Amino acid sequence: MTEHPDEPKPPARRGRRPGRNTTRQAVLDAARRLFATNGFKDTTIRAVAAEAGVDAALVMQFFRSKDELFGAVMSLSPDALTRIAGAFGGPADSVGERVVRAHLDVWEGDGPDGEALRAMLRGAITNTRANTQLREFIEARLSEDAAQFGSDVQDAAIRVALAASMLIGLTVGRQIVRVTLLAEEEREAVVRRMGPALQAVLLPAP
């Protein structure tokens, strides 16, 4: 059909071209795997691009820096947060074991959440931003529910910090440094051993 000069042209299509979202997700998935395996320092934009099968310049179009890419990788599913927070439900006398079990289930999982958290932990060793993300994530997850076990705000804050440090140390020993005996120990055996210790921190005897 012939166009007339005075006839309005159809509006230009806006938004991202088809496939862009899929490519961005492929970059995120590749970065998540590499951060979890190599840590923040040894993961490069070029390596992420190669893993995703795209050009490094395209990765920089999506994420302006490695820090920004790392921040995007840290997004976790609502299910992971619910599982950790849900550990505080139920009888108070077994909360220690439930929290340890939930922590291990999420942090040692084979899915995206476990990979993201391990990447966060590796990155926290060398990157200040990742360190802050890790600290805030763990303390927030614990403090939201641990506060119900005591009215002394300062005391509760210290107990939360101790519990968070214990859980981080557990993951470092099993997943990052891989202390042989600890890394090879069955998960439920670790829960039984560490649960009472975390219980004593979160719910000290009157």
C-alpha positions in Angstrom: 0.0 0.0 0.0 1.3 3.5 -0.9 2.0 5.8 2.0 0.7 9.4 1.7 3.0 12.2 3.0 0.3 13.5 5.4 -0.5 10.1 6.7 0.8 9.6 10.3 3.5 7.0 10.6 3.1 4.1 13.1 4.9 4.7 16.4 8.4 3.2 16.6 8.6 0.1 18.6 10.0 0.6 22.0 11.6 -1.7 24.5 14.3 -4.2 24.3 14.8 -6.4 21.3 13.5 -9.9 21.5 16.2 -12.1 23.1 17.9 -9.4 25.2 16.3 -10.5 28.5 17.3 -14.1 27.7 20.9 -13.0 27.0 21.1 -11.0 30.2 19.9 -14.0 32.2 22.5 -16.1 30.5 25.2 -13.6 31.6 23.9 -13.7 35.2 23.9 -17.5 35.2 27.4 -17.6 33.9 28.6 -15.0 36.5 26.9 -16.9 39.3 28.8 -20.1 38.4 32.1 -18.3 38.1 31.8 -16.2 41.2 30.9 -19.4 43.2 33.8 -21.3 41.7 36.6 -18.7 41.4 35.6 -16.0 43.9 35.2 -12.3 43.1 38.8 -11.5 42.5 39.6 -14.2 40.0 36.4 -13.8 38.0 36.7 -11.4 35.1 34.2 -9.8 32.7 35.9 -11.6 29.8 35.6 -15.0 31.6 31.9 -14.3 32.2 31.4 -13.4 28.6 33.1 -16.5 27.4 31.1 -18.7 29.8 27.9 -17.1 28.6 28.9 -17.3 24.9 28.7 -13.5 24.3 31.1 -10.6 23.7 32.6 -8.8 26.7 31.3 -5.5 25.4 27.7 -6.9 25.7 28.3 -7.8 29.3 29.4 -4.2 30.0 26.2 -3.0 28.3 24.1 -4.9 30.8 26.4 -4.2 33.8 28.7 -1.3 34.0 31.3 -3.0 36.2 32.2 -6.2 37.8 30.9 -4.8 41.1 27.5 -4.1 39.5 27.4 -7.6 38.0 28.3 -9.1 41.4 25.4 -7.2 43.0 23.0 -8.5 40.4 24.1 -12.0 41.0 23.3 -11.7 44.7 19.6 -11.6 44.2 18.0 -14.6 46.0 14.7 -16.3 45.6 11.9 -15.6 48.1 12.0 -19.4 48.9 15.5 -19.2 50.3 14.6 -16.3 52.7 11.4 -18.1 53.7 13.2 -21.3 54.6 15.8 -19.5 56.8 13.2 -17.3 58.5 10.8 -20.3 58.9 13.4 -22.1 61.0 12.5 -19.9 63.9 9.0 -21.3 64.0 8.2 -24.2 66.3 9.4 -25.2 69.8 12.0 -22.8 71.2 14.0 -25.7 72.7 15.1 -27.0 69.3 15.5 -23.7 67.4 19.3 -24.1 67.3 19.1 -27.3 65.3 16.4 -25.9 63.0 18.5 -22.8 62.2 21.6 -24.8 61.5 19.7 -27.2 59.3 18.0 -24.4 57.3 21.3 -22.6 56.9 23.0 -25.7 55.5 20.1 -26.6 53.3 20.2 -23.2 51.6 23.9 -22.4 51.6 24.9 -25.9 50.4 22.2 -26.4 47.9 23.0 -27.1 44.3 20.5 -24.6 42.9 20.9 -20.8 42.1 20.4 -19.8 45.7 23.3 -21.9 47.0 25.6 -20.8 44.2 24.7 -17.1 44.9 25.4 -17.4 48.6 28.7 -19.1 48.1 29.7 -16.5 45.6 28.7 -13.8 48.2 30.9 -15.5 50.8 33.9 -15.9 48.5 33.5 -12.3 47.4 33.3 -11.0 51.0 36.9 -12.2 51.6 38.3 -9.7 49.1 35.5 -7.2 48.3 34.1 -4.6 50.8 30.8 -4.3 49.0 30.3 -8.1 49.1 31.4 -8.1 52.8 28.6 -5.6 53.6 26.0 -7.6 51.6 26.9 -10.8 53.3 26.9 -9.3 56.8 23.6 -7.5 56.3 22.0 -10.5 54.8 22.8 -12.9 57.6 22.2 -10.5 60.4 18.9 -9.4 59.0 17.7 -13.0 58.6 18.6 -13.8 62.2 17.6 -10.6 63.9 14.1 -10.5 62.4 13.2 -13.6 64.4 15.7 -13.8 67.2 14.4 -10.6 68.7 11.4 -12.5 69.9 13.7 -14.4 72.4 14.8 -11.4 74.4 13.8 -7.8 75.3 17.4 -6.5 75.8 18.2 -5.0 72.4 22.0 -4.8 73.0 22.2 -8.4 74.3 20.1 -9.7 71.4 22.3 -7.9 68.9 25.4 -9.5 70.3 23.8 -12.9 70.3 22.8 -12.4 66.7 26.3 -11.4 65.7 27.8 -14.5 67.4 25.3 -16.8 65.7 26.0 -15.2 62.3 29.7 -15.7 62.8 29.3 -19.3 63.8 27.2 -20.0 60.7 29.6 -18.2 58.4 32.5 -20.1 59.9 30.7 -23.4 59.4 30.2 -22.6 55.7 33.8 -21.4 55.2 35.0 -24.7 56.8 32.8 -26.9 54.7 32.5 -25.1 51.4 35.4 -22.7 51.0 38.5 -23.9 52.9 37.0 -27.5 52.9 38.5 -28.7 56.1 38.5 -32.5 55.4 36.7 -33.9 58.4 34.2 -31.1 58.5 33.6 -31.1 54.7 33.0 -34.8 54.6 30.8 -35.0 57.7 27.1 -35.7 56.9 24.8 -32.7 57.1 22.6 -34.1 59.9 25.6 -35.0 62.0 26.8 -31.4 61.7 23.3 -30.2 62.7 23.3 -32.5 65.8 26.8 -31.2 66.9 26.3 -27.5 66.2 22.7 -27.1 67.0 23.1 -27.1 70.8 25.9 -24.5 70.5 23.8 -22.2 68.4 20.9 -22.8 70.8 22.9 -21.6 73.7 23.8 -18.4 71.9 20.3 -17.6 70.6 18.5 -18.7 73.8 20.9 -18.4 76.8 19.8 -19.9 80.1 17.9 -17.5 82.4 
